[in-house]
Amino acid sequence: MTMLKRLIFSAPISLLFVGSGHAAGTIPLSMTQQFDALGKPLGGGRLFLIQAGTVGAPQNCYQDSGLTIPWPNPITLDSGGRVPQLFCADGVIKVRLTDKNGVQQLVADNIMVIGPSGGGGGGGTVDPTTIFQTGAFMQFYGTGVLSGWVRCNGRTIGGATSGATERANSDTQALFTYLWSADSNLAVSGGRGVSAAADFAANKTLVLPDCRGRVVASLDDMGNSAAGRLTSSYFGASGTLLGAAGGAENQTLTIAQMPSHFHSASIYDPGHTHGHNITGVSSSTTGGGGFTISGYGTATISAAVTGVRVNSSNGFDTTYSTGGGGSHPNVQPTLLATTYLKL
């Protein structure tokens, strides 16, 4: 059995180009020649394709990358023990290989479906759409559509006839189901039904998370107690709710948010005078040029204000002021790319 495994996985591996419209690939057994423990080709052997993690539940694989022409299950190897070209949907698969008499030669579970990434004419680059779990985030330095992914832009996904605005295709069902369960705040057209499967079958659409103009932060708890680093007081939403959005591009300070400070001022004193009047005085002249004053008068000084005032650039009776009352930037150093979700 050790020799058989070595022969199987050291045989030439078919890395097949898959068009950008399909989330499909192949497995290392595709287009390889298989041998028994004595090195004899397994002519007429049978390859059973099984759902990963099960004992024997059949798993379809196909003759074309569009996943439209299924192979019989099991697949019969040719007289030289060769496995034909086959395609499977993204994910993992289990296989069991027997000889023509049904004697088991190999069983292997959780084989990853792989294939080249986009571009033309073969190549050997592993398809990144086969190594991410449904619902995974990825940022990509581009703006267009990626095979196996949708953009987190607040548009919708759904089945082929759903009219979804980001992607309307049957390959969105896994993500539709995942998001439907993971975040009950994501809107479903016509309202949520009894299950994600029922809503998808009814051609409803589901709104994708909206990452436009936003950075993604970790939940404040993530299975632990809340760290208190994102609270509703400042974040503006719950820091422990999946999909919550908060923060702002700019901020205008209130008076309570301003630092304690003072404004300089000066005292204005223009100076003033007091007038006075003397009343009740009489006089007469005498011979020889003399004169006499009879009676005494009273002197009255008129009232007056000081004229002292506070003076500043704003005018009298105000303190100095400055500033325009506008908002200030509230954005961390940021580089823009596109955020995607795995189908």
C-alpha positions as CSV (number, residue, x, y, z in Angstrom):
1,M,0.0,0.0,0.0
2,T,2.9,2.4,0.7
3,M,4.3,1.8,-2.8
4,L,0.8,2.4,-4.3
5,K,0.4,5.7,-2.6
6,R,3.9,6.8,-3.7
7,L,3.2,5.9,-7.3
8,I,-0.2,7.6,-7.3
9,F,1.0,11.0,-6.0
10,S,4.3,11.0,-7.8
11,A,2.6,10.5,-11.2
12,P,2.2,13.6,-13.4
13,I,-0.3,16.0,-11.9
14,S,-2.8,17.7,-14.2
15,L,-3.1,21.4,-13.4
16,L,-5.9,22.4,-15.7
17,F,-6.9,26.0,-16.6
18,V,-10.4,26.9,-15.5
19,G,-12.2,29.8,-17.1
20,S,-12.8,32.8,-14.9
21,G,-16.6,32.3,-14.9
22,H,-16.4,29.0,-13.0
23,A,-15.4,28.2,-9.4
24,A,-14.0,24.8,-10.3
25,G,-10.7,22.9,-10.5
26,T,-9.3,19.4,-10.4
27,I,-7.6,16.9,-8.1
28,P,-4.1,15.3,-8.3
29,L,-5.5,12.0,-9.6
30,S,-6.9,13.6,-12.8
31,M,-5.0,12.3,-15.9
32,T,-2.6,10.1,-14.0
33,Q,-1.8,6.4,-14.5
34,Q,-2.5,4.2,-11.5
35,F,-0.7,1.0,-10.6
36,D,-1.2,-1.9,-8.1
37,A,1.2,-2.8,-5.4
38,L,3.3,-4.9,-7.8
39,G,3.6,-2.0,-10.3
40,K,1.0,-3.4,-12.7
41,P,-1.4,-0.8,-14.4
42,L,-4.9,-0.8,-12.8
43,G,-6.6,-1.4,-16.1
44,G,-10.4,-1.3,-15.6
45,G,-10.0,0.0,-12.1
46,R,-12.7,2.1,-10.6
47,L,-12.4,5.5,-9.0
48,F,-15.3,6.3,-6.6
49,L,-15.9,10.1,-6.0
50,I,-17.3,10.6,-2.5
51,Q,-18.4,13.6,-0.4
52,A,-15.6,14.6,2.0
53,G,-16.2,13.4,5.6
54,T,-18.7,10.7,4.6
55,V,-18.5,7.0,4.3
56,G,-19.7,6.7,0.7
57,A,-22.1,9.6,-0.2
58,P,-21.5,10.2,-4.0
59,Q,-19.9,13.5,-5.1
60,N,-20.3,14.6,-8.7
61,C,-17.3,15.4,-10.8
62,Y,-17.5,16.5,-14.4
63,Q,-15.9,16.3,-17.8
64,D,-15.9,20.0,-18.4
65,S,-14.9,23.1,-16.4
66,G,-18.4,24.4,-16.6
67,L,-19.5,21.5,-14.4
68,T,-22.3,20.5,-16.8
69,I,-21.3,17.0,-18.1
70,P,-21.0,14.6,-15.1
71,W,-18.8,11.6,-15.1
72,P,-20.3,8.2,-14.2
73,N,-19.6,7.4,-10.5
74,P,-17.5,5.4,-10.2
75,I,-15.2,6.3,-13.1
76,T,-13.7,3.3,-14.9
77,L,-10.0,3.6,-15.7
78,D,-8.8,2.7,-19.2
79,S,-6.8,-0.4,-20.0
80,G,-3.6,1.4,-19.0
81,G,-5.0,2.3,-15.6
82,R,-5.3,6.0,-16.6
83,V,-7.8,8.4,-14.8
84,P,-9.5,10.6,-17.3
85,Q,-9.6,14.4,-17.1
86,L,-12.1,15.5,-14.4
87,F,-13.3,18.7,-12.9
88,C,-14.9,19.3,-9.4
89,A,-16.5,22.2,-7.7
90,D,-14.2,24.2,-5.3
91,G,-13.7,22.6,-1.9
92,V,-12.5,19.1,-0.8
93,I,-13.4,15.6,-1.9
94,K,-12.9,12.0,-0.8
95,V,-11.9,9.2,-3.3
96,R,-11.7,5.5,-3.1
97,L,-9.8,3.5,-5.8
98,T,-10.3,-0.2,-6.4
99,D,-9.0,-2.7,-9.0
100,K,-11.4,-4.2,-11.6
101,N,-12.4,-6.9,-9.1
102,G,-13.4,-4.3,-6.4
103,V,-10.3,-4.8,-4.2
104,Q,-9.6,-1.5,-2.5
105,Q,-6.2,0.0,-3.5
106,L,-6.5,3.5,-1.9
107,V,-8.9,5.7,0.1
108,A,-8.2,9.3,0.8
109,D,-10.3,12.0,2.3
110,N,-10.3,15.9,2.2
111,I,-8.4,16.1,-1.1
112,M,-8.3,19.8,-2.0
113,V,-9.7,20.8,-5.4
114,I,-7.1,22.9,-7.1
115,G,-6.5,24.6,-10.5
116,P,-4.6,27.5,-12.1
117,S,-5.6,31.1,-11.4
118,G,-6.8,33.3,-14.3
119,G,-4.8,34.0,-17.5
120,G,-4.5,32.0,-20.6
121,G,-3.1,28.6,-21.6
122,G,-2.3,26.4,-18.7
123,G,0.4,27.2,-16.2
124,G,1.0,25.9,-12.7
125,T,-0.2,28.7,-10.3
126,V,-2.6,27.4,-7.6
127,D,-6.0,28.9,-7.9
128,P,-6.5,31.1,-4.8
129,T,-10.3,30.5,-4.9
130,T,-9.7,26.9,-3.7
131,I,-7.9,27.8,-0.4
132,F,-10.3,30.2,1.2
133,Q,-13.4,29.3,3.2
134,T,-16.8,30.7,2.2
135,G,-17.3,34.1,3.8
136,A,-13.5,34.8,4.0
137,F,-12.4,38.4,3.5
138,M,-9.7,39.3,1.0
139,Q,-8.3,42.7,-0.2
140,F,-7.1,42.8,-3.7
141,Y,-5.2,45.6,-5.5
142,G,-7.8,46.1,-8.2
143,T,-11.4,47.0,-8.9
144,G,-13.0,44.4,-11.1
145,V,-14.8,41.1,-10.6
146,L,-12.7,38.1,-9.4
147,S,-13.6,34.5,-10.1
148,G,-15.0,32.8,-7.0
149,W,-15.4,36.2,-5.1
150,V,-17.9,39.1,-4.8
151,R,-17.1,42.6,-3.7
152,C,-18.3,43.9,-0.3
153,N,-20.1,46.8,-1.8
154,G,-23.6,46.7,-0.3
155,R,-25.1,45.3,-3.6
156,T,-26.9,41.9,-3.7
157,I,-26.3,38.3,-4.5
158,G,-28.8,35.6,-5.4
159,G,-29.7,32.8,-7.9
160,A,-29.4,33.1,-11.7
161,T,-32.9,34.6,-12.1
162,S,-33.0,36.6,-8.9
163,G,-31.9,39.9,-10.4
164,A,-29.1,40.3,-7.9
165,T,-27.0,43.4,-8.6
166,E,-23.5,42.1,-7.7
167,R,-23.8,38.5,-8.8
168,A,-26.8,36.5,-9.9
169,N,-25.7,32.9,-10.3
170,S,-26.2,29.5,-8.7
171,D,-22.6,29.6,-7.3
172,T,-23.6,32.3,-4.8
173,Q,-25.7,29.8,-2.8
174,A,-23.0,28.9,-0.3
175,L,-22.2,32.5,0.5
176,F,-26.0,33.4,0.5
177,T,-26.6,30.6,3.1
178,Y,-23.6,31.6,5.2
179,L,-24.4,35.3,5.4
180,W,-28.1,34.6,5.9
181,S,-27.2,32.8,9.1
182,A,-24.2,34.8,10.2
183,D,-25.7,38.3,10.1
184,S,-29.5,38.6,10.6
185,N,-29.2,42.4,9.9
186,L,-28.4,41.8,6.2
187,A,-31.6,42.5,4.3
188,V,-33.3,39.8,2.2
189,S,-35.6,41.0,-0.6
190,G,-39.2,40.5,0.4
191,G,-38.2,39.6,4.0
192,R,-36.6,36.5,5.5
193,G,-38.4,33.2,5.0
194,V,-38.1,30.0,7.0
195,S,-34.5,29.3,5.9
196,A,-31.7,30.4,3.7
197,A,-32.3,27.5,1.3
198,A,-36.0,28.5,0.9
199,D,-35.1,32.1,0.3
200,F,-32.5,31.2,-2.3
201,A,-34.9,28.8,-4.0
202,A,-37.5,31.6,-4.1
203,N,-35.0,33.8,-6.1
204,K,-34.7,36.3,-3.3
205,T,-31.6,38.5,-3.0
206,L,-29.4,39.2,0.0
207,V,-27.5,42.4,0.6
208,L,-23.7,42.1,0.9
209,P,-21.8,43.7,3.8
210,D,-20.9,47.3,2.8
211,C,-17.2,48.0,3.1
212,R,-17.2,51.0,0.8
213,G,-14.9,53.7,2.3
214,R,-14.5,51.7,5.5
215,V,-11.6,49.8,7.2
216,V,-12.4,46.5,8.8
217,A,-11.7,46.1,12.5
218,S,-12.0,43.1,14.8
219,L,-15.0,42.7,17.1
220,D,-14.3,44.0,20.6
221,D,-14.9,40.6,22.2
222,M,-14.4,37.7,19.6
223,G,-15.4,35.0,22.1
224,N,-13.7,36.8,25.0
225,S,-14.9,39.5,27.2
226,A,-15.2,42.9,25.6
227,A,-11.9,44.8,25.6
228,G,-13.6,48.2,25.7
229,R,-11.6,49.5,22.8
230,L,-14.6,50.1,20.6
231,T,-17.6,51.3,22.6
232,S,-20.9,52.8,21.4
233,S,-20.0,56.1,23.2
234,Y,-17.2,56.8,20.6
235,F,-17.6,54.2,17.9
236,G,-21.3,55.1,17.5
237,A,-22.4,51.4,17.4
238,S,-22.0,48.2,19.4
239,G,-18.4,47.0,19.3
240,T,-19.5,43.4,19.7
241,L,-22.1,43.2,16.9
242,L,-21.0,41.5,13.7
243,G,-21.4,44.0,10.8
244,A,-21.8,47.0,13.0
245,A,-20.5,50.2,11.3
246,G,-19.3,53.4,13.1
247,G,-16.8,56.2,13.0
248,A,-16.8,59.3,10.8
249,E,-14.5,60.9,8.2
250,N,-14.6,64.2,10.1
251,Q,-15.6,65.7,13.4
252,T,-16.8,69.1,14.6
253,L,-15.9,69.8,18.2
254,T,-18.6,70.8,20.7
255,I,-17.8,73.3,23.4
256,A,-17.6,70.5,25.9
257,Q,-14.9,68.8,23.7
258,M,-12.7,71.8,23.5
259,P,-9.6,71.9,25.7
260,S,-9.8,74.3,28.7
261,H,-8.2,77.6,27.6
262,F,-8.5,81.4,28.0
263,H,-8.6,84.4,25.7
264,S,-6.6,87.6,26.3
265,A,-8.3,90.9,26.8
266,S,-7.4,94.5,27.9
267,I,-9.0,97.3,29.8
268,Y,-10.0,100.4,27.9
269,D,-9.9,103.7,29.9
270,P,-10.5,106.9,27.8
271,G,-10.2,109.2,30.8
272,H,-12.8,111.8,31.9
273,T,-13.4,115.2,33.6
274,H,-15.8,116.6,36.3
275,G,-17.4,120.1,35.8
276,H,-18.6,122.2,38.8
277,N,-20.9,125.2,39.5
278,I,-20.8,127.8,42.3
279,T,-24.1,129.5,43.2
280,G,-25.4,132.0,45.8
281,V,-22.4,134.5,45.7
282,S,-22.8,138.4,45.5
283,S,-20.3,141.2,45.4
284,S,-20.0,145.1,45.5
285,T,-17.3,147.7,45.0
286,T,-16.2,150.4,47.4
287,G,-14.4,153.7,47.0
288,G,-10.8,153.5,46.4
289,G,-11.2,150.5,44.1
290,G,-12.0,147.9,46.8
291,F,-14.8,145.4,46.7
292,T,-16.6,143.2,49.1
293,I,-18.1,139.7,48.8
294,S,-21.1,139.1,50.9
295,G,-22.6,135.7,51.6
296,Y,-21.2,132.3,50.8
297,G,-22.3,130.1,47.8
298,T,-22.2,126.3,47.3
299,A,-20.2,124.3,44.7
300,T,-21.6,121.3,42.9
301,I,-19.5,118.8,41.0
302,S,-21.4,117.0,38.2
303,A,-21.5,113.2,38.1
304,A,-19.6,111.2,35.4
305,V,-18.9,107.5,34.6
306,T,-15.3,106.2,34.5
307,G,-15.6,105.0,30.8
308,V,-13.5,101.9,31.6
309,R,-14.4,98.9,29.3
310,V,-13.0,95.5,28.1
311,N,-11.5,95.8,24.7
312,S,-10.6,93.1,22.1
313,S,-10.3,92.6,18.3
314,N,-14.0,91.7,18.3
315,G,-14.9,95.2,19.7
316,F,-15.8,96.5,23.2
317,D,-17.0,94.2,25.9
318,T,-15.9,90.9,24.3
319,T,-12.8,88.8,24.7
320,Y,-10.4,87.9,21.8
321,S,-11.5,85.0,19.7
322,T,-10.3,83.0,16.7
323,G,-11.3,79.9,14.6
324,G,-13.9,79.2,12.0
325,G,-16.0,76.5,13.7
326,G,-15.4,74.0,10.9
327,S,-14.8,70.2,11.1
328,H,-11.4,68.6,11.2
329,P,-10.1,65.4,9.4
330,N,-10.6,62.2,11.4
331,V,-9.0,59.7,9.0
332,Q,-6.0,57.4,9.7
333,P,-3.3,57.0,7.0
334,T,-5.1,54.9,4.5
335,L,-4.4,53.1,1.2
336,L,-7.4,52.1,-0.9
337,A,-8.0,48.6,-2.5
338,T,-11.1,46.4,-3.0
339,T,-12.5,44.1,-0.4
340,Y,-13.9,40.8,-1.6
341,L,-15.9,37.9,0.0
342,K,-15.3,34.3,-1.0
343,L,-18.3,32.5,-2.6
